[in-house]
Amino acid sequence: MTKIESIRSEFVEYIPDDLEDGVLYISIPYATAVHKCASGCGETVVTPLKPTDWSLIWNRDEISLYPSIGNWSLPCKSHYWIEKNEIIWARKWSDAEIKRGRRKDSKRKKHYYKNTKKHNEI
């Protein structure tokens, strides 16, 4: 496996069937960004672009995704940031950290959607 150190963006309507290494495919109509795992394991990584998941920053030349990408469900369990077209590697999390992170993420999403629902009912 060869780790990817940088990534370029390609804006598409539909995500292609065959993904190229080192390309972040971004579909604005479907609010999704997809790429092959930067670890080189070949797995597909889907990052939904929504207030409760990832946000994208694009300045015509560079792309960043926030927060980090933790591929906890993949065998490689890679963890990295995409910042200004660079892959910034983060340390792997322990199983306990992954579990805590998932709980925190679930709570944050429930809170967001609960408040969004209340706001929409007004």
N, C-alpha and C positions, 0 to 999 in steps of 0.2 A: 504494500500500500504506500502510495506517495501522497503526502500531505500537500494540500493546495495552500499557497501563501497569499494569493491575490485572486480577485474575482472581478468580472466586468458585468455590466447590466445589459439586458436586452428586453425591451418592452414588446410584449406580444398580447394579442387578444386571448389566444388559447395556448396553454402550456404544451409544448411539443412532446411527442411520445419518446423521442430519443433525446436525452439531455446531454449536453456537452460539459465536460469538466471545466470548472472555473467560470461558469456563466450563471448569473442569477436572472432567471426569467421572471418578469414582472407583468402580471395581468391586472391592469387598473379596473377593467370592467368586472372582474371577478374578485377583486381585492385580495390577491394572493401573490406570493413570491415563492418560487420553487428553484431548488438547485440540487446538484449531487453533493453528498456530504463531503466536506472539506478534508475529512480524514483520509480520503481515498478508498473507503470501503465500498463505494459504488451505490450506496443506498440513496433514495430520493428523500429530500427534506422539504416539507411543505410548511410555509410560515404564513398563516392568514394575517392579512393587514386589517386589523380592527382595534378599537380602543382597548379591548381586553387581551389582545395578543401582541402582535408586533406593529411597530410604526417604521416608516420608511422615510429617509431623508435623501433627496436627490438634488444635486446642484448642476446638472448637465454633464459634468465630468466624473463625479464621484457619487457613490451610493453607500448608505449606511443603514443597518437594521438595528432596532433596539426593541427589547433587551437582547441579551446574549442568546445563543442557540445551544441548548442543552439536549443532545440527542440521546436521552435516557432510555428510550425504548429500542434503540439500535444496539447491535452487539458491540460496536466500537465505543459507545457511550461518550463520544467526543463532545467537547464544550469549547465554543469559540464565539467571538464577536465578528461582525462584518462592519468595518469602520473605514470609510473613505477608500473603498475597493480593496482593503487589506483584510486578511484573515488574522485576527489577533487571538492566539491560543490562550485558553484559560485552563486552570487545573481541573482535573476530573473530580466530580463530587462523589462522596460516599453514598451508599444506599440510604442511610439515615438522612443525609442532606437532600437527596432527591425526594424522599418521602415528605420532608418538611416543606420543600419548595413546591411540590404538587398541592399540598394542603393549603399553603398560603395563596397560590394561584387560584385554587378553587374558591376560597373565601373572597378574594378580590373580585372574581367574576360574578359571584352571587350578589355581592354588594352593589356592583355596577349595574347589573340588570334589574335588581330590586329597585334601585333609585331611578333608573331610566323608566321603568314601568310606572312608578309613582308620578314622575314628571310628565309622562305622556297622558296620564289620566286627568291632569289638571285642566 
